[in-house]
Structure formats: structure tokens, C-alpha cells
Amino acid sequence: MTEDFYDVLGVSRDADEDEIQQAYREKASEYHPDVSDDPNAEEKFKKAKKAKEVLTDEEKRQAYDQMGHERFEQAEKRGGFDGAGGAGGGARGNPFGGGGGGGFGDIFEQFFGGGAGGGNRNRPRQGQDLRTSLQLDLEEAFEGVEREFSVTRPTRCDDCDGAGHPPDADAETCPNCDGQGQVTQVQQTPLGRVQQTSACRRCGGEGTLYSETCSTCGGDGQVREESTLSVDIPAGIRDGQSLRMEREGAPGPNGGPNGDLLIEVSVADHPDFDREGDDLHHQYPISFPQATFGDTVEVSTLDGTVEMDVPAGTQSGETFRLKDKGMPRLRRRGRGDLYVQVQVVTPDSLNAEQREALEQFAEAGGEEVDVNEGFFERIKSSF
């Protein structure tokens, strides 16, 4: 049996939206697959996300409370949603798909024989979440930065204050629904004779008709405009992760609060470092004498250079680990590691001294021969 949404988030059934959002953030930080070691983290994260989406949507939550968990999930599978904040073909702001056949509202009504929204249709509701994207370079992801960006988004129309009509427009009760904002039809279904209640198409579920619409927004109550915002990027953020800016999304119907703005972050490839989780990988060229005799080299990291010992006899392709020289760990302490793979560079041109030294080395290799005391030093110093 699937776990109840309230139990998933650990909140009471009378919890308000702020409590639900806070509980979700705590669960997300605990079970996000990028930060959790729990083998079931991904499944728990998805459950918490689904629970938050349902319980922060007023009408979905009302349906969930009345139908119970199993019936609600059955209804979703049979009717489904076309997206957050509204179903395709429905009245403005009605997530139950009013005004057309099919959809979640019809399933709800088949269970209960009544409207999903009822007299609460004109209550304020939260607006839709919006999405945008932002690209960083690896250094910005390493340091964490504050970035300004522009986004074109719907905002509440100032001229009509989101009402969709001038303040002095004449108003009359919608004759189609008698001011109820919804109409009821009786249908014969395999489950018997049921009532189907949907939003009135003529008045859009408001129950009132106005003599004129706002000339600025065309009656939508919203206009699109470009806004400049600033967001704090945490150090260690990964490619594909999203940031949430609360109340920066679309305005809510009937004066409700704005939705949120989700920012998907992409991190550009770096010419010197490859990233794998919180670890970095780097290729470092060394000469033949350095590999043969060993050396101490300076290796670049994202916050300066560090010394690394290359032991004598190092083979091309060997990898060395520099602890805590990788990316900061998001939401956890410490940093990942830097893995340095050395590549022995074969010279493509030699001077006379270098050629002589290598020829002597080749002749002596693997044989017990008598060589001069400074033989190997000559080879090393000639490169």
C-alpha cells in the first residue's frame, strides 16, 4: 500500500502551506539522490515531491482529503492532469479541467456526484511555477556566485490589478450559471446516474460578466514583462541541478500568491578539468626523465597550484589522488578529490647531446655494463 502523502512529509492533516513546503525542503535535502547515501533515496525523494505537489494545490488537496489516497491515485490514472495549475481546455486557474469532458474533475464527480471546486472556485490560489536556465563556468560553480539574470514572465496587470476589467466596468450576473460560476449536467455512466459539475464557459467560472475588458491585458489580468533578478549560486552546484526562487513565478488566480521560479543550472565544460560528481580529473604531461628518475611538480587546481611528487619509475597513464582538491560538496562539509593522470611525453626532436645520452641508455638498458659515474645524471640534465 502506498504511503499517505501527509505521512510521507511528516505533517498533520491540518498543516498549512508553509509547513508543507518546509517539510518538503527538509525531506529533499535529506533524500536528494545527489547528496544521500540511502539506496532508496531516489524513490523517497520522488514520493516527497509528489506529496508536496498535491498538498500545496488547494483543489487537489481537497480532492485528496475527500477521496483518500488509493481513490485519488486511481482517479489520477484514469483522468490525469495536463499540468500544474490548470488542465487543458478548462476554465482559467481550474486544475480539475472544468468546461470540457474527461479530466480529473469528471473522475472526482463519478465518485462523489458533485463538483470538485464548489463554492471555493473563486478563492485565491497559488500561481504556476515557471522555469528558466542559467549557465555557469566551472570556476563559478566552484566558488559559488551571485548572478543577475533576466527573465520574461507573466505579472499581474497594474491597470486592472489582475481583475481583467476596468474598475468602473458595469457588472451583471452571468445568466448561464446564475452567478454560481459553474453548471451541472446529469450523465448516465456505467456506475449509474451521476451529476457532473464544471466551470461555466461563458463567465470563465467567475459568475459575473463585465461590460468591457482591460485594454492593457485583454482581460487576462496578466501581462508579460522582462524582469532582472539576482540569485545566489551555492558552491559545488552540479550540472543539471535546479534552484528554486520562491514567489517569483506566475501570479496566482483571484489574487493568490505567486508561484515559484525554478532555475536549471548548466555548468560548461572546462579545458583542463573533467568533473565527476564532486571529484575532478586532470591530465598532466611529464618528461621521460621525470618519469624515470622522479620529480616534484606543480599541478594547477581551481584555487591555485599544489606540489605533487612523481615517484621514480612512474608509468605513463598512472593516476595520483590529491585529497580535498576537488569541488566543494553541496550541502555537506569538505571537498571532493583531484585525480591527476600523468602522461609521459615523447620528444619529437632531440639535440645531439640528448640523442647521445638516450643511445647510451638504450645500449645499457637491462645489461650489466660498466658506465661512467655521472651517466644517469647526464641523461636527466640533458632534457
N, C-alpha and C positions, 0 to 999 in steps of 0.2 A: 504494500500500500504506500502511495506517495505521501511524503511528509507534508503536513499542513503548512501553508505559507507563513502563518504567524509563528509557528514553531521553528521554521527554518531561520527566521530572523531573530527569534527570541524576544518577541514583543507581545504585549497583551492585545486583545481584540479591540480595545478602545484606544489604542495608540494613535497619536496624531501623526501628520505627515513628517514633521521634523524628527520625531522619534524613529520613524521607519527609515528615513534617509540616513540618520546617524547609525542605526543598527546595520544597515546595508554597507555603509562605508567601513565599519569595523569588520564585518564578515569578508568584504572584498580585500581588505588589507591582510587578512589572515589567510585567505584561501586563494588569492590570485595565483594562477599557475606559474607566473614568473618569479614569485617570491616564496612560495610554500613548498615544503618538503613532503607534505602529506600526499600519498599516492592517489587519493581520491579528491585532490584539491580542485581539479577542473570541474568535476561533477558538482561539488558543493558550491563552487563559485557560480555555476550556471543556475543552480536552484535559488541561491540568494538573489541573483539578478532578476530572475523571473518573478520571485516573490515581491521584490521592490516594485517592478513594473506594474503588477496587478494592484498592489495595496496603495500605491500613490495615485492611481487613476480612480477618481471618485465613483464613476459609474461601474467600472469593472469590479471595484471593491464591494459595491452594493450588491452586484450580482453574485459575487463570490460568497458573501456573508449569507445570502438567502439560499443559494443553491448547494453550498457545501463544496468540498474540494473535488470529489470524484465527479459530481454532476457538472461542475464548472469546467473541468478538463474535457469531459465528453462534449459539452456544448462548444468549447473552443475548437475541438477537432472537427465537429460537424459544420460549424458556421464560420469560425475563424475571424481574423481581423485583417484589414488592409493596411494597418499601420497605426502608430501611436497617435492618439488624439483625434482619430476620426476614421470611419470606414468609407470605402469608395462609394460614391453615389448618395451618401447620407446628407442630413442637414448639417449646417456648419457647426463644428465642435461636438457632434454627436458620435461617440465611438461605438454605438450599437447599430450603426448603419441604417438609421431611420430613413423613411422616404423611398424604400425600394425593397424588392423581395430578397430573401436569403439573408445571410449575415448573422452575427451573433445575437442580435435582438430577436430575430424570429425564433431561434432555438430557446432563448430565455422565455419567450412568451408561450412556447409549446409546453414548457414545464409548468408555468405558473398562470398562463392565461391572461396576462396583463402586460403593461408597458414596463420597460426596463428603467426608464428615467422618471416617469410620472411627473409629479409637480415640481421635481427638482431640476427640470431641464434648463431653466434659466439661472441656476445658481452659478456663481463664479467657479471656473475650473482652470487648472494649470495649463499653460500653453505647450506647444510641441517643442521637443528638443531639436536643436539644429546642429549641423556638423560642418566643420571646416578642416583644413590641413595646414601644417606648418613644417618647413624643412630646416634642419639644423646641420651644422658640420660636427665632426666627432669631437673637436675641442670644446664646442658649446655644450654638447651632451656630457662631456667630462666635467666641466666646471660648474654647469648649471647657470642659467642666464635669465634675465628679464627681457622679454621680447615684445615689441609692439607689432601689431598686425592689423590689417583692415579686413572687414567682413561686411558684405551686403546682406541685410536681414530684414524681415518684417518688423515694424514697430507700430505701436498704437498711434492712430491718426490724431494729431493735435487739434485739428479744426473741429472734429466732432467728438473728441475724447473717446474714440473707439466705438461710438454708438452706431455709426453708419449713416446717420441722417443729421441735418442741422438741428440745433436745439429748439428752434421755433417752428419746425415742421408739424403740420397737422397730423394727428394720430387717430386711428379708428380701430375698433376691434375686428380682428380677422373674421369674416363671415364663414369661412370654410371650416374653421375649428372652434368658432365661438370664443376665441380668446384663450383656448386651452393650450395651444401650441402643438397639439397632437390630435390625430384622428384614429378611430378604432374601426377595424373591419373584423367580421366574423368569417372564419375559414373552417372548412371540413378537412381534417387531416387524418392520417392513419391512427393517430392517438385519440381521435374524437373531435368534437366541435370545440374550437378554441378561438379566443379573441387575439387579434394582432394589433398592437398599438404602435404607431410610427409617427415621426415628426411631420407636421403639416408642411407640405411643399410650398404652399402659397406664401406663408409668412416666415418660412425657414425655422419654424419651431418657436418663434418669439411670441406669437399670439396677437401681435399688433402690426398693422400696416401703416406706413407713413407716406405723406403726400409727396415727398421728394427725398432723394438720396444725397449724401455728401458729395460734392463735386470734386473734392480732393482725392478721396479713396474709392469713389464709385460705389459706396455702400458696404464695402468690405470691413470698414473700421480699422484697416491697417494699410500702411504704405511701406515700400521698401526703400531703405536708405543705407548709405555706407557709414560704418562706424569704425573708429580706431580704438582698439582695446590693448591692454597690456597684460601679459601672463607670465608668471614665474615658472620657469622650467627647472625641475629638480635635477640635481647632479646624478648621473647614472641612468637617465631615462633611455629606453631602448627603442629601436626602430619598430614602428607599428603600434606602440602604446598610445593611449588616449588620455588627455587631461579634461577635466570637467570644470567649467566655469558656471557656477550656479546663478540662475535667474538672468542669464544673458541670452536666452533663446527667444522664441516667438512669444508675443503677448497672449495671455490666457483669455478665452471667451468670457463674455459677461463681466469683464473687469477682474478676472482671475490673475494669479501671479504668472510671471514669465516662466517658460521652460528653461532648460539649461543649454549651454553651448558646449559641444564635445569637439575637442581639438585632437585630430590624429597626427601624431608626430612621426616624421620620417627622418632618418639620420643618413646623411650622404656617405658614400664610400670614401675612405682615406687612402692616399697614395702610399703610405708607409705601414699602416696597421690594418689588420683584419680583426674584426670583433666576433667573438663567440660567447654570448651571454655577457658575463662581467669580465671575461678574460680577453686579452689582446694577443695577437700573433704578429711577429716581426721577423723579417729576413735580414741577416747581417753578413756582408761579404768579408772574408778574411783571406789573407795570402797563404800560399803554400808554406813558407817558413813559420808563419804564426800557427798554423795547424800542426806543423811538425814539432816545433820547439815550445809551443805555448806562449801566451801573451796576456796582458791585461788591456782590455779595450773599453772605449766609452760608447755606450749604447744610448740612443735617444729614447725618451719616454714622452708621454703627453704633458709632463710637468718638469722637464729638464733632462739632464743626462745622468747616467749612473755607470759605475765601473763594473765590468763583468770579467771574470777570469776564464780564459780559454786554456784548458789543460793541454800539455804536450800530447801529441798523438790524436788530436781531435779529427774525426772523420767528417767529410762534407755531408750535410744533412742532419747532423746531430742537433738536438734541441735542448736549450737550457732554460730553466724556470727562474724568473725573478719575482719573488713573492711580494704581493701587495703593490705591484706596479701597473696593475690593470685599471679597469673602470671602477668608480665608486659603486657600491651595492645599494640599489634603490630600496628604501625603507628598512635597510639593515646596516649595521656597522661594518666598517672595513672596506677593502677593495679586492677586486679580482687580481689575477696574476698576469705577468707578461711572459710569453713564451718566445724565446729568441732562437731561431733556427739559423745556424751558420752555414754559409755556402763558400767552399774553397774556390777562389777564382784562379783559373789557369791563365798565366800571362800569354798574350798573343804575340809579343815581341820581346826579345832578350838582347841585352848588350853583350859584348864579348866576355866580360868578367862573369856575368850571370850564367851564360852558356857554359863556360869552363867549369864553374862551380857545380852546376847540375850534371854535367858529363862525368865529373869525378864522383859525384854522389851516386849516379846510376851505376858506374863501374864498381863502386864499393858496396852497393846495396846487397845485403844478405850474405856477403863474403867476409871472412876473417882476413882482412888485409891490413897492412901497416900504412896508416895515413898520418899526415903531419898533425901536430898538436892542435893547431888552430883551424883544422879542416872544417868542422861544423860551424864555427864562428864565421868563417869566410862565406859559407853558403847563406847564413842568416843575414849577415850585414850587406850582402850584395843585392838584396831585394828591398 
